[in-house]
């Protein structure tokens, strides 16, 4: 079984991927690169994390131009929700291309504004594929403890792209129809096609992480 893992350089998503790999999934890591807003080092760090947890392929999707469109054309408080909805749409396309059967995210309830139950429902409804969230009911310390055990914690420390462009006061509740109205101000299909066209991918030797 193959699964698409949405992986960042943070603490949560590598742990989520590691947990699903233990259940027998082959992991294809998909990283949404914040270029040109952040340096390539974040992508390099994330690739090391993907190797560490045993992913077999690493796909980097340039995403900064799409995030800028969201900031410029949508209400800022919905930034995290709309951003993740576009990530899922791209991930679903890649899932079909790779012959995978699942999408994995590192979300847990209440960790950040986009991860309230209301917002996760709005995010998940962007696609027809069910999203696996193995950390859903973990608190942060539980995730940190696992990250330390599997050797990803020290690699994961540092600021992430979401905190650079995200609002100070994100929406903690959302309705699907409102989010879809905000998305109507974007050229959604064209943005997705452009992101996928620019993707970079390479096989990785997962044995290097073991």
C-alpha positions in Angstrom: 0.0 0.0 0.0 1.2 3.5 -0.9 0.3 6.7 0.9 1.0 10.4 0.2 2.5 12.0 3.3 2.2 15.8 3.5 5.5 16.6 5.2 7.0 19.8 6.4 10.2 20.5 8.3 8.2 20.6 11.5 7.7 18.1 14.4 4.3 16.6 13.6 4.2 15.3 10.1 7.3 13.1 10.3 5.9 11.5 13.4 2.5 10.9 11.6 4.3 9.3 8.6 6.5 7.1 10.9 3.3 5.8 12.6 1.6 5.0 9.3 4.8 3.3 8.0 4.6 1.0 11.0 1.1 -0.1 9.7 2.7 -1.2 6.4 2.4 1.8 4.1 5.0 2.8 1.6 5.4 6.6 2.1 5.7 9.1 -0.7 6.7 12.4 0.8 5.1 15.6 -0.6 6.6 18.8 0.6 5.1 22.2 -0.3 8.0 24.6 -0.7 7.5 28.2 0.4 9.9 29.5 -2.2 10.6 32.3 -3.0 9.7 33.5 0.5 12.1 31.1 2.3 15.4 29.5 1.5 15.9 26.1 0.0 17.4 24.9 3.3 13.9 24.1 4.6 13.3 21.7 1.7 16.7 20.1 2.2 15.9 19.6 5.9 12.5 18.1 5.1 14.2 15.7 2.7 16.4 14.5 5.5 13.4 13.9 7.7 11.7 12.0 4.8 14.8 9.7 4.6 14.9 9.3 8.4 11.4 7.9 8.6 11.8 5.7 5.6 10.0 7.4 2.6 10.8 6.0 -0.8 10.2 9.2 -2.9 10.4 12.9 -2.2 8.2 15.3 -4.2 8.7 19.1 -3.7 5.8 21.3 -5.0 6.6 25.0 -5.3 3.8 26.7 -3.4 4.8 30.2 -2.4 3.2 31.8 -5.5 -0.1 30.1 -4.5 0.1 31.2 -0.9 0.7 34.8 -2.1 -2.5 34.7 -4.1 -4.4 33.5 -1.0 -3.0 36.4 1.1 -3.7 38.9 -1.6 -7.2 37.9 -2.7 -8.9 36.1 0.3 -9.7 37.2 3.8 -6.6 36.7 5.8 -8.2 34.9 8.7 -9.0 32.0 6.4 -5.4 31.7 5.2 -4.6 28.4 6.9 -7.9 26.7 5.9 -7.6 27.7 2.2 -3.9 26.9 2.0 -4.5 23.3 3.4 -7.5 22.8 1.0 -5.2 23.5 -1.9 -2.5 21.3 -0.5 -5.1 18.4 -0.3 -6.2 19.0 -3.9 -2.6 18.8 -5.1 -2.0 15.8 -2.9 -5.0 14.0 -4.3 -3.8 14.5 -7.9 -0.4 13.2 -6.9 -2.0 10.2 -5.1 -3.7 9.2 -8.3 -0.5 9.6 -10.3 1.5 7.5 -7.9 -1.1 4.8 -7.5 -1.4 5.5 -3.8 -4.5 4.9 -1.7 -4.2 7.3 1.2 -3.2 10.9 2.2 -1.6 11.4 5.6 -1.4 14.7 7.5 0.2 15.6 10.9 -2.9 17.4 12.3 -4.0 17.1 15.9 -7.0 18.8 17.4 -6.4 22.3 18.7 -2.7 22.6 18.0 -3.1 25.6 15.7 -6.1 27.6 14.4 -6.7 25.5 11.3 -6.9 22.3 13.4 -10.1 22.9 15.2 -12.8 20.2 14.4 -14.8 22.8 12.4 -11.8 23.8 10.3 -10.6 20.2 9.7 -14.0 19.4 8.4 -13.9 22.4 6.0 -10.4 21.4 4.9 -11.2 17.7 4.3 -14.2 18.5 2.2 -11.9 20.0 -0.5 -11.4 16.5 -1.8 -13.2 13.1 -2.0 -10.4 11.1 -0.6 -10.5 10.4 3.2 -7.5 12.0 5.0 -5.6 9.9 7.7 -4.6 11.9 10.7 -2.8 9.5 13.1 -2.0 12.3 15.6 -5.5 13.6 15.8 -6.0 13.2 19.6 -2.3 13.5 20.6 -1.2 16.5 22.7 2.0 18.2 21.7 4.2 16.6 24.3 3.2 13.1 23.2 4.3 13.9 19.7 7.5 15.5 20.9 8.3 12.4 22.9 7.9 10.1 19.8 9.9 12.5 17.7 12.8 12.3 20.2 12.5 8.5 20.2 12.7 8.2 16.4 15.4 10.8 16.1 13.5 13.5 14.2 13.0 16.1 16.9 16.3 18.0 16.6 16.0 18.1 12.8 12.5 19.5 13.1 13.1 22.5 15.4 12.8 25.9 13.7 10.2 28.3 12.1 8.0 27.1 9.3 6.5 28.8 6.3 3.0 28.8 7.8 4.0 31.2 10.5 5.6 33.7 8.0 2.4 34.4 6.0 -0.3 33.3 8.4 -2.6 35.7 10.2 -2.2 36.7 13.9 -5.8 35.8 14.6 -6.8 32.9 12.4 -10.4 31.8 12.1 -11.1 28.9 14.5 -14.5 28.2 13.0 -15.6 28.0 9.4 -18.4 27.2 7.0 -17.9 25.4 3.8 -19.9 27.9 1.7 -17.9 30.8 3.1 -14.6 29.2 2.3 -15.8 28.3 -1.2 -16.8 31.9 -1.7 -13.3 33.1 -0.7 -11.8 30.5 -3.1 -13.9 31.8 -6.0 -11.6 34.9 -6.0 -8.7 32.6 -7.0 -7.9 30.9 -10.3 -8.0 27.6 -8.5 -7.6 25.1 -11.3 -4.9 27.1 -13.0 -2.9 27.5 -9.8 -3.1 23.8 -9.1 -1.9 23.0 -12.6 1.0 25.4 -12.3 2.1 24.0 -9.0 2.0 20.4 -10.3 3.9 21.4 -13.5 6.7 22.8 -11.4 7.1 19.8 -9.0 10.5 18.3 -8.5 10.8 14.6 -7.5 13.4 12.1 -6.8 13.7 8.6 -5.3 15.4 8.5 -1.9 17.3 5.7 -0.3 15.2 5.2 2.9 18.0 2.9 4.2 20.1 6.0 4.9 17.8 6.9 7.7 18.0 3.5 9.4 
